[in-house]
Amino acid sequence: MKIFLGYRQAGLAPACALTIGNFDGVHRGHQAMLGLLRAEAAQRGLPSCAVTFEPHPRDYFAGVLGKPELAPARVGTLRDKLSQLRVCGLDQVVILPFNHALASLAPQAFIDEVLLDGLGARYVLVGDDFRFGAKRAGDYALLDAAGQAQGFEVARMNSYEVHGLRVSSTEVRAALAAGQMQEAERLLGRPYTISGHVVHGRKLGRSLAESAPGLGDGFRTLNLRFDHWKPAASGIFAVLVHGLTDAPLPGVANLGVRPSLDPHDVNGGRVLLETHCLDWPQHLGGDGGYGKIIRVELLHKLHDELKYNSLDALTQGIAQDCADARAFFAGQLSAASVTPAQTQRQTTRDRI
């Protein structure tokens, strides 16, 4: 999959079949639309293309208005969005910087300058709530009329539903905000994950609860930056860490702004995902995680972020989180050991 920043780039396909969206989370609704786009593109002998925006348009307008509360919580980082779009099998992704110039384009100008002249759109697939152009004045009817007049195909896909619930980024955000990780997984079609390069922090965790002074075997953490100030999820989670060893490692993680720590630390003011592996791989040594790209699955929320008044209280709190995470994984293993026959017997008893 080729990735382009803007539509005036060498290497862009001269013609394509495309869809447009924010694709925050790349949930099951997005996946269904992208699957349809790929099929329609293949039928026409065209490369498939997703057009997305950075920042999110509502982020931009929240900044212009000076009302940060209007910005939506972000399900995923740009890295994770692009990773999931690649999984969907697209040929190219075009990231449009959402700025004053783009926000000011009238709907017809967006069609002419971006879709046709810039991207060579021959087929355009949109959702049933699609709006575009300055003041969101463009809609499906306008786009369809332009397609008929200017020689490109336009199609619309209805909302994707699971058990009567419309799958949307809004629903995913709501599930994550409530700590309903299984519901988020159902909407996403996969566990909720955050990935990135492991970065340096204060290295405070490794000195907490170390077995001997200076040994650095306390609560060592792997730190990932979440490159948005308002993540959809926050708190303390039981997690699985991929990318350090062949098998995923169980751990406990804090996603947020770490209210117990000095705001002037090296990552002060940034949202971090700080992950402590419950059993650190000895072959990595103390600094073996830095620079690696890891992927962290947030499986179960333990509680919201807490502010501790001392390092001793913080140490006790982390120790309890580790114990609770171990109990969660032990429960998962216990549930996995139940045979189908036992499950059927239990279901029968429940019905009785």
C-alpha positions as CSV (number, residue, x, y, z in Angstrom):
1,M,0.0,0.0,0.0
2,K,1.4,3.4,-1.0
3,I,0.8,6.4,1.3
4,F,0.7,10.0,0.0
5,L,0.5,13.2,1.9
6,G,-1.7,15.4,-0.3
7,Y,-2.9,14.8,-3.8
8,R,-0.2,16.6,-5.8
9,Q,2.3,13.8,-5.4
10,A,4.4,11.9,-7.9
11,G,3.5,8.2,-7.9
12,L,-0.2,8.7,-7.5
13,A,-2.2,6.4,-9.8
14,P,-3.6,8.5,-12.7
15,A,-7.0,7.0,-12.1
16,C,-8.6,5.2,-9.2
17,A,-11.7,4.0,-7.4
18,L,-11.9,5.8,-4.1
19,T,-13.8,6.3,-0.9
20,I,-13.5,9.2,1.6
21,G,-13.7,9.2,5.4
22,N,-11.9,9.8,8.7
23,F,-11.7,6.1,9.3
24,D,-11.0,6.6,13.0
25,G,-10.6,3.0,14.4
26,V,-11.1,1.4,11.0
27,H,-14.1,-0.5,12.5
28,R,-16.3,-3.2,10.9
29,G,-18.4,-0.7,9.0
30,H,-15.2,0.8,7.5
31,Q,-14.0,-2.7,6.7
32,A,-17.2,-3.6,4.9
33,M,-17.0,-0.4,2.8
34,L,-13.4,-0.9,2.0
35,G,-14.1,-4.5,1.0
36,L,-16.8,-3.3,-1.4
37,L,-14.4,-0.7,-2.8
38,R,-11.8,-3.3,-3.5
39,A,-14.3,-5.5,-5.3
40,E,-15.6,-2.6,-7.4
41,A,-12.1,-1.4,-8.2
42,A,-11.0,-4.8,-9.3
43,Q,-14.1,-5.2,-11.6
44,R,-13.1,-1.9,-13.3
45,G,-9.3,-2.6,-13.4
46,L,-8.6,0.4,-11.2
47,P,-6.4,0.7,-8.1
48,S,-8.3,1.2,-4.8
49,C,-7.8,4.4,-2.8
50,A,-8.9,5.7,0.6
51,V,-8.9,9.4,1.1
52,T,-8.6,10.5,4.7
53,F,-7.9,13.7,6.7
54,E,-5.3,14.8,9.3
55,P,-6.2,16.3,11.7
56,H,-9.8,15.2,12.0
57,P,-12.0,18.0,10.6
58,R,-13.7,18.4,13.9
59,D,-10.3,18.8,15.6
60,Y,-9.6,21.6,13.2
61,F,-12.8,23.5,13.8
62,A,-12.6,23.0,17.5
63,G,-9.2,24.8,17.3
64,V,-10.5,27.6,15.1
65,L,-13.4,28.2,17.5
66,G,-11.2,27.8,20.6
67,K,-13.5,25.1,22.0
68,P,-11.4,22.0,22.5
69,E,-14.4,20.2,24.0
70,L,-15.9,20.0,20.5
71,A,-13.0,17.8,19.3
72,P,-13.9,14.1,19.2
73,A,-11.9,11.6,21.3
74,R,-9.5,9.7,19.0
75,V,-9.9,6.0,18.7
76,G,-6.6,5.4,17.1
77,T,-3.3,7.1,16.1
78,L,-2.5,7.9,12.5
79,R,0.0,5.0,12.6
80,D,-2.6,2.5,13.7
81,K,-5.1,3.8,11.1
82,L,-2.7,3.4,8.3
83,S,-1.7,-0.1,9.6
84,Q,-5.4,-1.2,9.6
85,L,-6.0,0.3,6.1
86,R,-3.1,-1.7,4.9
87,V,-4.7,-4.9,6.4
88,C,-7.8,-4.0,4.4
89,G,-5.7,-4.5,1.2
90,L,-5.9,-1.0,-0.3
91,D,-3.6,0.0,-3.1
92,Q,-3.1,3.6,-1.9
93,V,-4.1,6.0,0.8
94,V,-4.1,9.8,0.4
95,I,-3.9,11.9,3.6
96,L,-5.3,15.4,3.0
97,P,-4.1,18.0,5.5
98,F,-7.3,19.5,6.8
99,N,-6.6,23.2,6.9
100,H,-8.3,26.5,6.0
101,A,-7.8,26.0,2.3
102,L,-9.4,22.6,2.3
103,A,-12.2,23.6,4.7
104,S,-13.1,26.6,2.4
105,L,-13.5,24.6,-0.8
106,A,-17.0,24.6,-2.1
107,P,-18.4,21.2,-2.9
108,Q,-18.1,21.5,-6.7
109,A,-14.5,22.8,-6.3
110,F,-13.7,19.8,-4.1
111,I,-15.0,17.5,-6.8
112,D,-13.1,19.3,-9.6
113,E,-9.8,20.0,-7.8
114,V,-9.4,17.1,-5.5
115,L,-11.4,14.1,-6.8
116,L,-11.0,14.6,-10.5
117,D,-7.9,16.7,-11.3
118,G,-6.0,15.6,-8.2
119,L,-6.9,11.9,-7.8
120,G,-8.4,10.9,-11.2
121,A,-11.5,9.4,-9.5
122,R,-13.5,7.2,-11.9
123,Y,-15.6,5.5,-9.1
124,V,-16.5,7.1,-5.8
125,L,-18.1,5.1,-2.9
126,V,-19.5,7.0,0.1
127,G,-21.5,6.3,3.2
128,D,-25.2,7.1,3.6
129,D,-24.4,10.1,5.8
130,F,-21.6,11.6,3.6
131,R,-21.2,15.3,3.6
132,F,-18.4,17.4,2.0
133,G,-17.2,20.8,1.1
134,A,-17.4,24.2,2.9
135,K,-20.0,24.2,5.6
136,R,-20.7,20.5,4.7
137,A,-22.9,21.8,1.9
138,G,-22.3,18.8,-0.4
139,D,-24.2,15.6,-0.1
140,Y,-24.7,12.3,-2.0
141,A,-27.3,13.9,-4.3
142,L,-24.9,16.6,-5.4
143,L,-22.1,14.2,-5.8
144,D,-24.2,11.8,-7.9
145,A,-25.4,14.7,-10.1
146,A,-21.8,15.7,-10.7
147,G,-20.9,12.2,-11.5
148,Q,-23.5,11.9,-14.2
149,A,-22.5,15.3,-15.7
150,Q,-18.7,14.8,-15.5
151,G,-18.4,11.1,-16.3
152,F,-17.5,9.3,-13.0
153,E,-19.5,6.7,-11.2
154,V,-21.0,7.3,-7.7
155,A,-22.3,4.7,-5.3
156,R,-23.6,4.8,-1.8
157,M,-23.4,2.1,0.9
158,N,-25.9,1.9,3.7
159,S,-24.8,1.8,7.4
160,Y,-23.3,-1.4,8.6
161,E,-25.2,-2.9,11.6
162,V,-24.5,-5.6,14.1
163,H,-27.6,-6.9,15.9
164,G,-29.4,-3.8,15.0
165,L,-26.7,-1.4,16.2
166,R,-25.1,0.9,13.6
167,V,-21.4,0.5,13.7
168,S,-19.7,3.8,13.9
169,S,-16.6,5.5,15.3
170,T,-19.0,7.2,17.8
171,E,-20.2,3.9,19.1
172,V,-16.6,2.7,19.4
173,R,-15.6,5.8,21.3
174,A,-18.5,5.3,23.7
175,A,-17.5,1.7,24.4
176,L,-13.9,2.7,25.1
177,A,-14.9,5.6,27.3
178,A,-17.1,3.2,29.3
179,G,-14.3,0.7,29.6
180,Q,-16.3,-1.9,27.7
181,M,-13.4,-3.5,25.9
182,Q,-15.4,-6.6,24.7
183,E,-18.0,-4.3,23.1
184,A,-15.2,-2.3,21.5
185,E,-13.8,-5.5,20.1
186,R,-17.1,-6.5,18.7
187,L,-17.5,-3.2,16.9
188,L,-13.9,-3.2,15.7
189,G,-13.7,-6.8,14.7
190,R,-10.5,-7.2,16.6
191,P,-9.1,-6.4,20.1
192,Y,-8.4,-2.7,20.6
193,T,-4.7,-2.0,20.1
194,I,-2.2,0.8,20.2
195,S,1.2,0.5,18.5
196,G,4.4,2.5,18.2
197,H,8.0,2.9,19.0
198,V,9.1,2.4,22.6
199,V,10.4,5.8,23.9
200,H,12.4,6.9,26.9
201,G,10.7,8.2,30.0
202,R,11.9,9.1,33.5
203,K,12.8,5.5,34.3
204,L,11.0,5.9,37.6
205,G,9.1,2.6,37.5
206,R,12.2,0.5,37.5
207,S,13.3,2.0,40.8
208,L,9.9,1.3,42.5
209,A,9.8,-2.0,44.3
210,E,13.3,-3.1,43.1
211,S,14.7,-6.0,45.0
212,A,17.9,-4.1,45.7
213,P,18.9,-0.5,45.4
214,G,20.1,0.3,41.9
215,L,19.1,-3.1,40.5
216,G,16.4,-1.6,38.3
217,D,14.1,-4.6,38.4
218,G,11.0,-2.9,39.7
219,F,8.0,-1.8,37.5
220,R,9.9,-1.3,34.3
221,T,7.6,0.1,31.6
222,L,7.4,0.3,27.8
223,N,6.3,3.8,26.9
224,L,4.3,4.6,23.7
225,R,3.2,8.1,22.8
226,F,-0.5,8.4,21.8
227,D,-0.2,11.3,19.4
228,H,-3.5,13.0,20.3
229,W,-4.4,14.8,23.4
230,K,-7.8,13.1,23.8
231,P,-7.7,9.3,23.6
232,A,-11.1,7.5,23.5
233,A,-9.9,5.1,26.2
234,S,-8.0,5.9,29.4
235,G,-7.2,4.2,32.7
236,I,-5.5,1.1,33.8
237,F,-5.8,-2.1,31.7
238,A,-4.8,-5.7,31.6
239,V,-3.0,-6.0,28.2
240,L,-1.1,-8.3,25.9
241,V,2.2,-7.0,24.4
242,H,3.2,-8.1,20.9
243,G,6.6,-7.6,19.3
244,L,9.1,-8.4,22.0
245,T,9.1,-12.2,21.9
246,D,7.5,-14.8,19.7
247,A,4.5,-15.1,22.0
248,P,2.5,-12.1,23.4
249,L,3.4,-11.1,26.9
250,P,0.7,-10.3,29.6
251,G,1.0,-7.0,31.3
252,V,-0.7,-4.1,32.9
253,A,-0.8,-0.6,31.3
254,N,-1.7,3.0,32.1
255,L,-3.2,5.0,29.3
256,G,-3.4,8.7,30.1
257,V,-1.4,11.6,31.6
258,R,0.0,10.0,34.7
259,P,-1.5,12.4,37.3
260,S,0.9,11.2,40.1
261,L,4.1,12.3,38.3
262,D,5.9,15.6,37.8
263,P,4.3,17.4,34.8
264,H,7.7,18.6,33.8
265,D,9.1,15.2,33.2
266,V,10.5,14.2,29.7
267,N,7.0,13.2,28.5
268,G,5.1,15.8,30.6
269,G,1.8,16.9,29.1
270,R,1.7,14.0,26.6
271,V,-0.6,11.1,26.6
272,L,1.4,7.9,27.1
273,L,0.6,4.2,27.1
274,E,2.9,2.9,29.8
275,T,3.0,-0.9,29.9
276,H,4.6,-3.1,32.5
277,C,5.1,-6.7,31.4
278,L,4.2,-9.0,34.3
279,D,7.2,-11.2,33.5
280,W,10.0,-9.3,31.7
281,P,12.0,-11.3,29.2
282,Q,15.5,-11.6,30.8
283,H,17.2,-11.8,27.4
284,L,16.2,-8.2,26.6
285,G,18.1,-6.8,29.6
286,G,17.1,-3.6,31.2
287,D,17.0,-1.4,28.1
288,G,16.1,-4.0,25.4
289,G,12.7,-2.6,24.6
290,Y,13.8,0.9,23.5
291,G,13.3,1.7,19.8
292,K,11.3,-1.5,19.2
293,I,7.9,-1.3,17.5
294,I,5.3,-3.0,19.8
295,R,1.6,-3.5,19.6
296,V,-0.4,-3.5,22.9
297,E,-3.9,-5.1,23.1
298,L,-6.1,-3.5,25.8
299,L,-8.2,-6.4,26.9
300,H,-9.8,-5.5,30.2
301,K,-10.1,-2.2,32.1
302,L,-9.2,-2.4,35.8
303,H,-10.0,1.2,36.8
304,D,-9.6,4.9,35.9
305,E,-6.3,6.7,36.5
306,L,-5.7,7.6,40.1
307,K,-3.6,10.3,41.7
308,Y,-1.3,8.9,44.4
309,N,0.1,11.3,47.0
310,S,3.5,9.6,47.5
311,L,5.8,7.1,45.8
312,D,5.0,4.5,48.4
313,A,1.3,4.8,47.6
314,L,2.1,4.7,43.9
315,T,4.2,1.6,44.4
316,Q,1.4,-0.1,46.4
317,G,-1.2,0.9,43.7
318,I,0.9,-0.5,40.9
319,A,1.5,-3.7,42.8
320,Q,-2.3,-4.1,43.3
321,D,-2.8,-3.5,39.6
322,C,-0.3,-6.2,38.7
323,A,-2.1,-8.6,41.1
324,D,-5.5,-7.8,39.5
325,A,-4.1,-8.2,36.0
326,R,-2.6,-11.6,36.9
327,A,-6.0,-12.6,38.3
328,F,-7.7,-11.5,35.1
329,F,-5.3,-13.6,33.0
330,A,-5.7,-16.6,35.3
331,G,-9.5,-16.3,34.9
332,Q,-9.0,-16.2,31.1
333,L,-6.9,-19.4,31.2
334,S,-9.5,-21.1,33.4
335,A,-12.3,-20.2,31.1
336,A,-10.3,-21.4,28.1
337,S,-9.8,-24.8,29.8
338,V,-13.5,-25.5,29.9
339,T,-14.4,-28.1,27.2
340,P,-17.3,-27.6,24.7
341,A,-19.3,-30.3,26.5
342,Q,-18.8,-28.6,29.9
343,T,-20.0,-25.3,28.2
344,Q,-23.0,-27.0,26.8
345,R,-23.9,-28.5,30.2
346,Q,-23.5,-25.1,31.9
347,T,-25.7,-23.5,29.3
348,T,-28.3,-26.2,29.8
349,R,-28.2,-25.6,33.6
350,D,-28.5,-21.8,33.0
351,R,-31.6,-22.4,30.9
352,I,-33.2,-24.6,33.6
